[in-house]
Amino acid sequence: MTAVTDATTGKAGAEARRGRYWIDDWEPDDERFWSATGRRVAVRNLACSILTEHLGFSVWLLWSIAVLNLPKVGITLSVGQTLWLTTLPNLVGAALRIPYTFAPARFGGRNFTIISALLLLIPCGLFVYAIEHPSIPFWALLLIAATTGLGGGNFASSMANITHFYPVKRQGLPLGLNAAGGNLGTSVTQLAMPPLIVAAGLVAVGWVWMPLVVVAAVLAYFFMNNLTRASASYTGREMAGSARDRQTIVMSVLYVGTFGSFIGYSFSFGVLIKNQFPEVTGSHVIWLGALAGSLARPFGGWLADRFGGARVTMVNFLFMGLGIGAVAYAVHAKDWTGFLTAFLFVFVTTGIGNGSTYKMIPAIFRTRALAKAAGDDEATAVAAARRQAAAAIGLISAVGAAGGVLIQQTFRISIEKTGSIGNALLILAAFYLVCLGLTWFSYLRRGGTGENASRVFAEAGV
């Protein structure tokens, strides 16, 4: 059995090359290793990762509800300015996901989890400053809001790191849980902030996260590990190669449809309610959307483990299109109940799609690598596939988050040009149908030969 160097599991290899928090031998696909040691260590790291990612999302979405309360502290903005104030954090978070993907390999997963947690103190402190100085110019507000993008970057480093802890065939559920725990930060922020604002004022929103961030960093310090195999998982050259890979490009588009929708709707939901249904107090309900999408994500991963990620993703895009069609009908009919119900349904489908697409990524690269190995060393092929998948995850997650910016801007343009979000909803429904066709063509179509015809992926049940 493979020995593991761990902070809590004996002395095997205790003189690890960089200290007791490094694990030099890690073979999660070995059933004996996984049952004896791997599962317990992986779960412990997953739990700490979820907490840090959760706080990252909480801080990232901070301005999504703060903008609804700025008039209370003397800051008045137009609809366009409000949407920009929620769009810029999304854009910065998307951009940071690329370097954050490299960071666990460069510094170690445990080490960078500590760093990324402590960095969240910056946007929290700046938020407090902005609220205490209501005469602050709009450009300064934009810069301060941009720093919350540090929380958006956490997702990429967390997912890239946790991928290495689990066997490929069991990654759907843990990756879904990891992502869902982070995504729930969106809902927690939107749920907890209104009563906190009433009780202690808007400035308290910045203070409340700071001690929690310190606790997360301390827990990561004592209970997480660095994997030697992950520290050499990929290079800039591999990521550049991954950016040109057809599979990375296709999955990026699909992830725009799933996660881009989730984060774009989460940032915009309150503003959309205020614009379309001004008589409704949006802050009372906007947390429901992110909650529904977050809770659905592990379910999407579980479905993908059971039925195949591509099948679940394709069917899910159909339901996403139907859901957005229902939202468009409710907007046209001025039906608040129908609007809320349909939008919550769409949030659920974004969560399911997030889980199923993330399951697909490592499966795609592993299946292709094994097919190309053709009798060569399968262990080498699998290791190469892990490196490629880790690099692709960073790019795909960055593009997906940037897709949320496109969705926000689609709403902004529709509102400014027509006063309604109807046209934006029709565009989104058409996009989901395109994603449905792309999923089938790339991963479920059995005709023809070669990767372009998806025969390998279809037969492997990706």
N, C-alpha and C positions, 0 to 999 in steps of 0.2 A: 504494500500500500504506500501511496505517496505521502511523504512527511510534510507537515505544514508548520511554518514558523508563524506563531500568533501570540498576541499579548496574553492569551489565557489558556493556550493549549500546549502545555509541556515545554520541554527544552529542545525539541528536535530542531536542529539548526538554530539554536538560540542566538548564536552570533551571526544573525542575518547581516547582510552586507551594509544595511543602513539603519540598524536598530531593531528593537523588539516589536515595533509596530509594522514592520515589513514582512510580508509572506513571500517566500522565495519559490515554493512549490505549490501550485494550485491547479488541480485537474478536475473541474466540476463535471465534466462529461464522463468521468470514471465513476460508475455507480457505487463501488465500494468506498471510494474516497468521499463521495457526496453524502452517503448515508452516515458514515462514521464521523466526519468532521465538517465537510463543506457546507451542509445545509445550515448548521447552527451559526457558523461564522458569517455566512451570507445574509441570514436574517438579521443579525445584529447590525451589520453595516447598512442593510437596507433601511432599518428603523431610523438610524441617525441621519441617513441621506434624506429620507422623507421629511423629517423635521426641518432640516435646513432649507430644502426646496420649498416646503410649505411657507416658511417665513419669506423666502425670496419672492414668491408669488404675491404674498400679502403686501409687501412693500412695492412691488412692481405695479399693482393695481391701485395704489394709494390714491392717486389723483382721479381715478375713475368716478369716485363718489365725492371726493373733496371739491371737485368743480361745481357740484350741485349746491354746495354750502358756502362758496366763496362770497356771495353777496352778504352773508351774515357777518363777515369780518371786514366789509367795505371794499371788496374786490369785485368789480362788475365787468363781465366779458360778453362778447357777442357769441352767437352759436358757432360761427367759424373758429373763433379763438378758443372756445371751449373744446371743440373737437381736436384742434391742434395740440392743446395741452394734454389730451389723452392719447394722441397719436404719436407724439415724439418719444414718450417712454417705450412704446411698442417698437418703434424703429430702432432705438438704441439697444433695447433688449435683444432684438433680432441680430443686430450686427455683432454684439458681444458673444453670441453663441458660438461663433467660429473660434475665437481665441480661447473661450472657456472649454471648448472640446479638447484642445491641446493641453490645457492646464493640468488635468490629472496625470497625464503621461509625463509631463515635465516635472511636476512637483510631488506626485503621489496623490491618490484619491483622497485619503484621509487628510493630508496636509492642505490640499486645496479646498476641501470642504470647510476647514477652519478659516482659511483666508477669505473665501467667498462669503462666509457668514459675517465675519467682522466688517467687511466692506459695506454691508447693509446699514451700518451706523451712519454712513455719509449721507444718503438721501433722507434718512429720518431726521438727522440734525438740521439739514438744510430746509426741510419742510417746516420745522419749528420756526426757523428764522423767517421764512417767507410769510407765515401766518402772523407772526408778531410784527411784521413791517408791511402793512397793507398798501402802502404807497409804492411798493416795489414795482418797477417797470415790467411790462409784459415780457420783454426779451429775457429778463432775469428769471421770471417765473418759468419760462420755457427751459432755460438751462437747468434750473433746480429740478423741474419735472423729469428732465432727461436723465438725471442721475439715478432715478428709480429703475432705469433699465438695467442696472447692476443685478437687480432681482430676477430679471428675465433671463440673464445669462446663466444663472444657477442651474436651470433645467438641463442645458446641454452637458455641463460637466458632470452633473449627477447621473444622468442616463448613460453617458459614455462610460462612467466608472462602474455603475451597477451591472451593466451588460457583462462584464468580465467575471462577475461573481457567480453567475447562474449557468446551468447547462442550456444549450441552445434550444432543446426541445421543451424546456420549462420556463422560457423567458417571458412568455406572454403575460402571465399573471403578475409576477414580480415587477416587471416593467410597467404594467398597468397600475399596480398599487403605488409604485414610486411616483409615476406621473400624476396619478389621481390625488395623492397626498399633497403634491405641489399645487395642482389645480384648485384644490379645496381652499388654498390660501386666498384665492380670488373671492370665493363666496364668504369666507370668514371675515375678510376685510369689509365687504359690502354689507354684511349682516351686523358686525360688531360696531362699525363706525357710527351709524346714526344715534343709537342710545348713548354712546360714549361722547359724541358731540353735544348732545342735549345735556348730559351730566357735567361735563368738564370743559366744553368748548372744542373748537376745531383743532386747536394747537395740541390737544392731548393725543391726537391721532399719531403725531410724530413721536411723542415720548413713549407710548405704550409698547412699541415693538422693540425698543432698545434693550431692556433687560432680557427679553426672550431671545434676542439674537446672541447675547453673551452666553446664555445657557446652552444654546445650540452649539456654539463654538467649543464650549467646555466638554460637552458630551461627545462631540466628534473627536476631540483630543484624546479622551480616555478610552473610547469604545470602538473606534473605526480602525481600519487597516489600509496599508498601501500594498498593492500587488506588483511584484517585480515584473510579471509578464505584461501587465498593463502599462508599466513605465516605458516599455519598448514597443508599444502597441502600434504606433503609426508615426509617420514623419510628415513634414510639410509637403514633400514630394508625393507621398501617398494621398494626401488630401487633395492636391492639385490633380492627380490622376483620377481620384474619385469624382471630382467636379465635372470631369469630361465623360464619366461613365454613364451609359444610357440608363442603367437602373437607378442611379442617384437622381438623374434628371426626372425620370418618371415618378419616382417616389416623392420627390420634392413637390411636384404638381399636386399629387394626391394629398400630401400633408398640408398644403395650402388649403385644400378643400376641407380638411378635418380640423387640424389645430388652428390654422389661420382663421377659420370660421369661429372656433371657440373663443379665441383671444380677441378677435375683432368684435364679436358680439358682446363679450364681457366688458370691454372698454366702452362700447357705444350704447349699451342697453338703456342706461339711465337717460342719456341724452335723447335717444329715440322715443322713449316713453314721454318725456317732457315735451318733445316737439309734436308728436302725433296725438297724445292724450294729455293736454296740459292740466286737466282737472284731476288727474291721478298723481298721487305723491310717489314718484318713482323710487325714492330711496327705501320705501317700505318693501319693495318686491324685487329689486334688481338682483339681489343675492340669490334668488331662487334659480336663475338661469345657470350661473356658474356652479351652484351646488348640484343641479341635475346633471350637467355635463361631466363634472368631476366624479360623481358616484358611478356614472355609466362607464367610465374609462376602464376600470378593471374588468367589468363585464365584457367589454369589447375584446380585451386581451384573452379572457377565458373562452369566449366564443371562437376566437381565432385559433387558440390551442386545440379546440375540439373539431372545428369544421374547416380550418384553413383561413389564413388572413385575407387572401384575395377574394374568396367567396363572400366572406362577411363584409369586406369593404365595398364590393360591388353592390350588394343588396342594400347596404347602408346608404350609399349615395342616392339610390332611388328614393328612399324614405326622406333623405335630406331635401331633395327637390320637391317632393310632395309637401313636406312641412313648410318650406318657404312659400310654396304656392298658397297654402292655407293662411300664412301670415299676410300675404299680399291681399287676399280676399277680405280678411278681417280689417285691414287698413282701409280698403275701399268702402267697406260697410260701416266703418267707425265703431266696430264691435270690440270693446276693450277686453271682455272675457275671452272671446275667440282669439284675439291677438296674443294675450298672455299664454293661453293654453297651447296655441300653435308654436309660439316661440320657445316655450319650455320643451316641447317635443323636439324642436330643432336642436336645442342644447343637448338633449339626451343623445341624439344621433351624432352630434359632433364628438361626444365622449366615446361612444362605441367605435366610431371611425378612428379616433386617436389611438385607442387600444389595439385595434386590428392592424392598422398601418405600421405601428411600431413593432408588432410581432413579425410583420413581413420582412423588415429590413435585414436582420441577421439570417433569416431563413433563405432569403434570395441569394445572398452572397455565399452562404454555405452550400446550397444546392448547386449553384454554378461552379464553385470550386471543386466539389466532389465529382461533378460531371466531367470537368476538364482534366481531373487527375488521372483518369483512365488507367487505374492499376498502380499508379505511383504512390508515394507515401501519403496516405490520407491524413495523418496527423499534421503533416506540413501544410496540406491544403486547407484543413480546418483552421489552423493558426493564421494562415494568410487571410482567410475569409473573415476571421474575427477582426483583424487589423483594418481590412477594407470596410467592414460594417461600422466599426467605431469611427472611422474618418467620415463615412457617409452620414452617420447619425448627426454629427455636428453641422454639416452642411444642410441636411434636410430640415433639422429643427430650426436653423436660422432662416431658411427660405420660408418655412411654414409660419414663423412668427412675423416675418415681413409681409406675408400674405394678409395677416390681420390688419396691417397698415392700409393695404389696398382696399380691403373691405370697409374700413373706416372712411377712407377718402371717397369711395363709391357712394356711401351714405351722405357725406358732406356735399358732394356735387349735386346729388339728386335733390337734397333739401334746398340748397341755394338756387337751383335752377327751376324747380317745380313746386317747392314747399312741401313735398311729400317724399316718402321713401319707396313708393310703389315701383318706380323704374329701377331702382337699385335692387329690389327684391327679384324682379324678373330677370335681371342680368345674373344674379346669384343662382337662381333656379336653373338657368341654362348652363351655367358653369358646372353645377353638380352633375348634370346629365352628361357633359363632356367627360368628367372624371369617371363616371360609370363606364362609358365606352372605353376609356383609356385603360381602366383596370382589366376589363375583359380582354382587350386586344393584347395587352402586355403579359398577362399572367394566367389567363384561363382558356385562351384559344388553343386548341390542340392541332389544328391543321398545319401543314407545311413542316419544315425542318429548321433546325438551328434555333438560337436564342431569340431571334427576331420574331419567330412564330410562337414562342413561349411554350414549345413542346416540353422542354425539360421542366419548367416551372409547373405546368399543368399536371404532368405526370407525378411530380413530387408532392403535389397538394400544397403548394406555398400559400 
